[in-house]
Amino acid sequence: MTAFYLAKSGRKPLVLERRPIVGGCATSEEFAPGYRAWVMSDRSEPGHIGNPSAATAEKGEALFRHFAAGVAAYLERVVAWNGKEWDA
C-alpha cells in the first residue's frame, strides 16, 4: 500500500519481497488442497501472531473493544447506505 501511494504521488518506489510470494507480510495461500486462507509471515506453528507470552487480559480487552468499534462503525455505514454510493 505504501508503495502504491508513493507511486501515485510521482515517486518511483522499489518494492522487494522477502518471500517468493508477492503480497508482503500478509497473503492468501493454499494451506491444504482446495483451502485458501490469509497467512501472515510472522505466524507461529500453532497459529499465534507475535509473542503470545506478552499477552494479557487487559490487552485482549483493548483489542476486542477496538475491533468491535470498527465492526460497529462498518455496520452503521451499511445500514445508512443508499444502495448506490457509500459517501452520499
N, C-alpha and C positions, 0 to 999 in steps of 0.2 A: 504494500500500500504506500509506503513512504516513497519508494522509487517512482511509483505512478505519479504522485503529487509533485515530486521534484521534476519529472519529465514534463508534466503539464505546465509547470512554471517556466519552462525553457531550458532547464538544466539537462545534463546528459549523465544520469547515474549509471554506475556499473554494478550490476547485481550478480553476486557469486553465491552459488548454492553449496552448502557443506555436504548435503546428501545427494545421491544420484536422482532423487525425485524432486521435481520442481514444486515449490509451494512453501518454502521456508520452514518454520517450526511447526506448522500445522497443515496436514494434508489429509486427503481422503484416500485410504488404501484398502486393498483387499487383504483381509487377515485370515480368511478361510475361503474355499471355493464358493463363489456366489454371495459372499458377505463383505460389504464395504463399510467403513466407519471412519470418523475423524480420528486421526492418530497424531499425537504430539511426540516430537523427538525426545523430550525430556521425561516421558512417561516411564515409570519403573515397571519391572516384570509383573508385579501384582496389580498394576494399574494406577498407582499414585502419581500425581504430578507435583514436583517439588519435593520438599523434605517433610514426610509425614510426622517425624518426631518433633517438629516445631509447631504442630497443630495444637490449638487449644479450643475449648468450648466457646470462649469469647470470640475468637477469630471466626469460628464456624458460624456463630450467630450473626456477626457483622457481614460475612459473605452472603448468608441467606437473606438478610434484610436488603442488601444491595441488589442482589439478583431478583428478589421478589418485587422490589420497587421498579426495576426495569421491565419486568413482565407486566406489571400493572399499568405502567405508562404505555406500553405497546398495546395492550388490550383496550385502553381508553382511546387510542388512535383508531383502532379497528372499529370500535363502536361508533365513533364520530365520523367515520369515512363516508363520503357522499356517493361512493360507487364509481367515481371517475378519477378524482385527483386526491392525493394524500394531503397536500398542503393548500387546500382551497379556503 
